[in-house]
Amino acid sequence: MKPKTAIFYLILFLTVTSFQNFKGENEIIKKNTYILNSVSPTDENFSDLDFFKDKLKDKKIILLGESSHGDGTTFEAKTRLIEFLHENLDYNILAFEGATIFDLYFASSVIKRGKTPEIAQKQLLNGLFKNWSASKEFKDLANYIGQNIDSLTMVGIDNNFAITGYGNGYAHYFPNFLNQSFNISSSPEIDFQKFLTQHNLLLTKSYQLKNDSTFQFEQFINDINVIKKIVNESSKGSPEVKDYLTHELDNLASYVNGIEMGMTENVPYRDKKMAENLSWLIDKYYPNEKVIIWTANLHAAKNLNQAIYEAGDDRYQNLTTLAQHLSDKYGENKVYSIACTSSEGNTNSDTGNVVPISLPKTSWDYNFAKEFKGDYAFIDFSQIRKSEYGNNEFESTVLGYKPHLGKWYNIFDGILFIREMKPSTYK
């Protein structure tokens, strides 16, 4: 055989083999794709979600992610899924990134006294990250919580007080609540007004304080320990209330430590603290309950070290996520991670600007949208990874609509696909 002829047949063989592999993988994807009729929270016909009853029946923790914190349609889709899980599979704990332990402990206590959608909306606005709680797309979930607060318990798991305190939320109120409850300001061991001033700096300047001499890190930690001592030795307050409050003070100390580390170093530390907070709540107060976590796709990812942020940047290799910590503690088969993503439309950026979603043609997400003709779908990665294609490495835009190479079938258990994303909207 002539050399040129040999090369021709080699190229033909590789092309045919590649096409056959793609075709085979595509068939596996189709087999594990479930069409959803709607993502509207007002659509209470959950028949299109019935397949989840078998997939999730033995799961203790479900993480519901989002590609961007400005994905309005995703907020609605997650709300509908929460309603289904609560009503059909007995998921009774709803945990939030973007809220600390005190934020939602206090908010829940107020909602339980009123049990109306209006009260729930106001309390969540004070106790939860404003990108969600202030959006029109979150209103249905707030209403649902108000109507079901006796059977659906909210918990905060974050230790980022600047996020939860944005816009004068309950993170600002926390020290005053402690003072009102335990008369902290009367103690000779602490200059409470100075503590309040330092606390306000912490919430408003956050990581800018690392090189700011006006914030006294060591003194602030000492003051936290004094307050813990006062709370625990007081005759006021139930053991549970004291437990929650002292744990929140530990969270505040951890946030200060994270700021001293710097933003880059704090990213994995924050995921670890969120996992520890949830584990504390589960193990001590809700050992027999099933949990839904509202979070970002990044925190919901497992095995993130199987993805590459970009060439020369190993940040994914150095980040053990919330989902991974929980999987390590409770078992891989007890934790189920769902990422939400889109192929077109718009999202709200961190700066509040509406930006278009534009995917590269090389990404899995773009090609799935091209092959799939519907508007909404769930793709079960947990089953695809059992196939011969399970360890395939490919490009995906599931994290922030930016392309990253990775073995994505191993990183998420499923993808909730929304073809056209509408950005979150605010008054």
C-alpha positions in Angstrom: 0.0 0.0 0.0 1.3 3.4 -0.9 2.1 5.8 1.9 -0.5 8.4 0.8 -3.1 5.7 0.5 -2.2 4.4 4.0 -2.6 7.9 5.5 -5.9 8.3 3.7 -7.3 5.1 5.2 -5.9 6.0 8.7 -7.7 9.3 8.6 -10.9 7.7 7.4 -10.7 5.1 10.2 -10.1 7.7 12.9 -13.0 9.9 11.5 -15.4 7.0 11.4 -14.4 5.8 14.8 -14.8 9.3 16.3 -18.2 9.7 14.7 -19.3 6.3 16.0 -18.1 7.3 19.5 -20.0 10.6 19.3 -23.1 8.9 18.1 -22.9 6.3 20.8 -22.5 8.9 23.5 -25.3 10.9 22.1 -27.6 7.9 22.4 -26.6 7.5 26.0 -27.4 11.1 26.7 -30.8 10.9 25.0 -31.6 7.8 27.0 -30.9 9.6 30.2 -32.7 12.9 29.3 -36.1 13.6 30.8 -38.3 16.3 29.2 -39.8 18.8 31.7 -43.1 20.4 30.9 -42.5 23.6 32.9 -40.2 25.4 35.4 -43.0 27.7 36.7 -43.6 27.5 40.4 -47.3 27.9 39.8 -47.4 24.7 37.7 -48.4 22.2 40.4 -48.9 19.3 38.0 -45.7 17.5 38.9 -46.1 14.4 36.7 -43.1 15.4 34.6 -41.0 15.2 37.8 -42.1 11.8 38.9 -38.9 10.2 37.6 -37.2 11.8 40.6 -39.1 9.7 43.0 -37.0 6.7 42.2 -33.7 8.6 41.7 -33.8 10.5 44.9 -35.7 8.2 47.3 -32.6 7.2 49.2 -30.7 10.6 49.1 -30.2 12.5 52.3 -29.0 15.8 50.8 -29.8 17.4 47.4 -27.9 20.4 46.2 -29.6 22.8 43.8 -27.1 25.0 42.0 -27.2 27.8 39.6 -24.7 29.0 37.0 -25.1 32.7 38.0 -26.7 34.4 40.9 -28.6 36.5 38.4 -30.4 33.6 36.7 -34.1 34.5 37.2 -35.6 31.5 35.4 -33.4 29.2 37.5 -34.8 30.7 40.7 -38.3 29.7 39.5 -37.1 26.2 38.4 -35.5 25.5 41.7 -38.6 26.7 43.5 -40.8 24.3 41.6 -38.4 21.5 42.3 -38.4 22.4 46.0 -42.2 22.2 46.1 -42.1 18.8 44.5 -39.4 17.4 46.8 -41.1 18.7 49.9 -44.6 17.4 49.0 -43.6 14.1 47.4 -40.3 13.0 48.9 -40.4 14.5 52.4 -37.5 16.9 52.1 -38.3 19.1 55.1 -35.1 21.1 55.6 -34.2 24.0 53.2 -30.7 25.2 53.7 -29.3 28.4 52.1 -25.9 29.6 51.1 -26.0 33.4 51.6 -27.6 33.2 55.0 -25.9 32.6 58.4 -27.3 30.4 61.2 -28.8 33.4 63.1 -30.2 35.0 59.9 -32.7 32.3 59.2 -33.1 31.1 62.8 -34.5 34.5 63.7 -36.4 35.0 60.4 -38.1 31.6 60.8 -39.2 32.4 64.4 -40.9 35.6 63.1 -42.5 33.8 60.1 -43.9 31.1 62.4 -45.7 33.7 64.4 -47.4 35.1 61.4 -47.4 32.4 58.7 -48.3 34.6 55.8 -46.5 35.2 52.5 -46.1 38.9 53.2 -44.2 38.2 56.5 -42.1 35.5 54.8 -41.1 37.9 52.1 -40.0 40.6 54.5 -38.1 38.2 56.8 -36.3 36.6 53.9 -35.4 40.0 52.5 -33.7 40.7 55.9 -32.1 37.3 56.4 -31.0 36.1 52.9 -28.7 37.2 50.1 -30.5 40.0 48.3 -29.8 38.7 44.8 -32.4 36.0 45.6 -34.6 37.5 48.3 -35.2 40.9 46.6 -35.9 39.4 43.1 -39.4 39.0 41.7 -38.5 35.4 40.7 -37.9 34.4 44.3 -41.3 35.7 45.5 -43.1 32.3 44.9 -40.6 30.5 47.1 -41.0 33.1 49.9 -44.8 32.7 49.6 -44.4 28.9 49.7 -42.2 29.1 52.8 -44.7 31.4 54.5 -47.5 28.9 53.9 -45.5 25.8 54.9 -43.2 27.0 57.7 -44.5 24.4 60.1 -43.3 21.5 57.9 -40.5 23.2 55.9 -37.6 24.4 58.1 -35.2 27.0 56.9 -31.5 27.1 58.0 -28.6 29.2 57.0 -25.2 27.6 56.6 -23.0 30.5 55.4 -20.2 32.2 57.3 -20.0 35.2 54.9 -21.5 37.9 57.0 -20.9 40.6 54.4 -23.1 38.8 51.9 -25.9 38.1 54.5 -25.6 41.7 55.9 -25.8 43.4 52.5 -28.5 46.1 52.6 -28.8 46.2 56.4 -29.9 42.6 56.9 -30.0 40.5 60.1 -26.2 40.2 60.2 -26.2 43.9 61.2 -28.8 43.2 63.8 -27.0 40.2 65.4 -24.9 42.1 68.0 -27.8 44.3 69.1 -30.0 41.2 69.5 -27.3 39.7 71.7 -27.1 42.9 73.8 -30.9 43.1 74.1 -31.1 39.4 75.2 -28.1 39.2 77.4 -27.2 42.8 78.3 -23.7 42.5 76.9 -23.0 46.2 77.1 -23.1 46.2 80.9 -20.1 43.8 81.1 -16.8 45.4 82.2 -15.0 42.8 80.1 -15.9 44.4 76.8 -16.2 47.8 75.2 -19.5 47.0 73.4 -19.7 50.2 71.5 -16.3 49.7 70.1 -17.2 46.1 69.2 -20.3 47.5 67.3 -18.1 49.9 65.4 -15.6 47.2 64.5 -18.5 44.9 63.5 -19.9 47.5 61.2 -16.5 47.9 59.5 -16.4 44.1 59.1 -19.7 44.0 57.2 -19.1 47.1 55.1 -15.4 46.8 54.2 -14.9 43.0 54.4 -11.6 42.0 52.6 -10.5 45.5 52.5 -9.7 45.2 56.2 -6.8 42.9 55.7 -4.4 45.8 55.4 -6.5 48.3 57.4 -5.1 49.3 60.8 -8.5 50.6 61.9 -9.7 47.0 62.4 -8.2 45.2 65.3 -8.4 41.5 64.5 -7.1 40.0 67.7 -9.2 42.3 69.9 -12.3 41.5 67.9 -11.8 37.7 68.3 -11.2 38.3 72.1 -14.5 40.2 72.3 -16.3 37.4 70.5 -15.0 35.0 73.2 -16.2 37.4 75.9 -19.7 37.5 74.4 -19.8 33.7 74.2 -18.9 33.5 77.8 -21.6 35.9 78.8 -24.3 34.1 76.7 -23.4 30.7 78.1 -23.3 31.8 81.7 -26.5 33.7 81.6 -29.7 32.5 83.2 -31.7 33.8 80.2 -32.4 31.9 77.0 -33.0 28.2 76.4 -30.2 25.8 75.9 -31.1 25.6 72.2 -31.1 29.4 71.7 -27.7 29.6 73.5 -26.4 26.8 71.3 -27.4 28.5 68.1 -26.1 31.9 69.2 -22.7 30.6 70.4 -22.3 28.6 67.2 -23.1 31.8 65.2 -20.4 33.6 67.2 -18.0 30.9 66.2 -19.0 31.6 62.6 -18.3 35.3 63.1 -14.8 34.4 64.3 -14.3 32.1 61.3 -15.3 35.0 59.0 -12.7 37.2 60.6 -10.1 34.5 60.2 -11.1 34.2 56.5 -10.6 37.9 55.9 -7.2 37.7 57.5 -6.4 34.9 55.0 -7.4 36.9 52.0 -10.2 36.3 49.4 -8.4 33.7 47.4 -7.4 31.6 50.4 -10.8 32.0 52.0 -12.7 30.3 49.1 -12.0 26.7 50.1 -12.3 27.7 53.8 -15.8 29.1 53.3 -17.0 25.8 51.6 -15.5 23.9 54.5 -17.4 26.1 57.0 -20.7 25.8 55.2 -20.3 22.0 55.3 -19.5 22.1 59.0 -22.4 24.3 59.7 -24.9 22.1 57.9 -23.4 19.0 59.5 -23.8 20.5 62.9 -27.4 21.3 62.3 -28.1 17.8 60.8 -26.3 15.8 63.4 -27.6 17.7 66.4 -31.0 18.9 65.5 -32.2 17.1 62.3 -30.6 13.6 62.1 -33.6 12.0 60.5 -34.5 14.7 58.1 -33.7 15.1 54.4 -32.2 18.4 53.2 -32.3 20.6 50.1 -29.5 23.1 49.7 -30.0 26.3 47.6 -26.5 27.3 46.4 -24.3 28.0 43.3 -23.2 25.3 40.8 -19.6 25.7 42.1 -20.5 24.7 45.6 -22.7 21.9 44.4 -19.9 20.3 42.3 -18.3 17.1 43.4 -14.8 15.9 42.4 -14.0 19.4 41.1 -10.4 18.4 40.8 -11.4 16.6 37.7 -12.0 19.9 36.0 -9.5 22.6 34.9 -10.2 26.3 35.5 -7.7 27.2 32.8 -4.2 26.4 31.7 -1.7 27.2 34.4 -4.4 27.8 37.0 -5.0 25.0 39.5 -7.7 26.6 41.7 -10.1 23.8 41.1 -7.5 21.3 42.2 -7.2 23.2 45.5 -10.9 23.6 46.3 -12.8 21.0 48.2 -16.4 22.1 47.7 -19.4 22.0 50.0 -20.9 19.0 48.0 -17.6 17.1 48.3 -17.3 17.7 52.1 -20.8 16.5 52.5 -20.2 13.5 50.3 -17.1 12.6 52.3 -19.1 12.8 55.6 -22.5 11.2 54.7 -21.5 9.1 51.7 -21.3 9.7 48.0 -24.6 7.8 47.4 -26.4 10.0 50.0 -25.6 13.3 48.4 -27.1 14.3 45.0 -25.9 17.4 43.1 -28.0 19.2 40.5 -26.5 22.0 38.4 -28.8 24.4 36.5 -27.7 26.0 33.3 -28.8 27.5 30.0 -27.7 27.9 26.4 -29.2 31.3 25.5 -31.0 34.3 26.9 -29.6 36.7 29.5 -28.4 36.8 33.1 -27.9 39.5 35.7 -24.2 40.0 36.4 -22.6 40.7 39.7 -22.6 44.4 38.8 -26.3 44.4 38.1 -26.0 44.6 34.4 -28.0 42.3 32.1 -25.5 40.3 29.9 -26.2 37.9 27.1 -25.4 34.2 27.4 -23.2 33.1 24.5 -21.8 29.6 24.5 -18.8 28.4 22.4 -19.7 25.8 19.8 -17.1 23.5 21.3 -19.0 23.1 24.6 -21.2 20.1 25.6 -23.9 22.6 26.6 -24.1 24.2 23.2 -24.2 20.8 21.4 -26.8 19.5 23.8 -29.0 22.5 23.1 -28.5 21.9 19.4 -29.6 18.3 19.6 -32.4 18.7 22.1 -35.5 20.4 20.7 -37.4 21.2 23.9 -37.2 24.1 26.4 -36.5 22.2 29.6 -34.9 19.0 30.5 -33.1 17.0 33.2 -30.0 15.0 32.2 -29.0 12.3 34.6 -25.2 12.4 34.7 -25.1 9.8 37.4 -26.3 7.2 34.9 -24.2 8.4 32.0 -21.0 8.0 34.1 -21.8 4.3 34.4 -21.5 3.9 30.7 -18.3 3.6 28.6 -18.4 7.4 28.2 -18.5 8.2 31.9 -14.9 9.3 32.1 -14.9 11.4 29.0 -13.3 14.8 29.3 -15.0 17.6 27.5 -15.7 21.3 27.7 -18.7 22.6 29.6 -20.0 26.1 30.5 -21.9 25.0 33.6 -19.8 27.1 35.9 -20.6 30.7 35.2 -21.3 30.2 31.4 -17.5 30.1 30.8 -15.9 27.1 29.1 -13.9 24.7 31.3 -12.5 21.3 30.5 -13.3 18.5 32.8 -14.8 15.0 33.4 -18.2 16.6 34.0 -20.2 13.4 34.2 -18.3 12.7 37.5 -18.7 16.3 38.8 -22.5 16.6 38.9 -25.2 14.0 39.3 -27.5 15.8 37.0 -28.1 18.9 34.9 -31.4 20.9 34.9 -31.3 22.5 31.4 -33.2 25.7 30.7 -33.0 26.7 27.1 -33.7 30.4 27.5 -32.6 32.2 30.6 -34.3 35.3 31.8 -32.4 37.5 34.2 -33.5 38.1 37.7 -35.6 41.3 38.0 -36.0 43.8 40.9 -38.3 46.6 41.8 
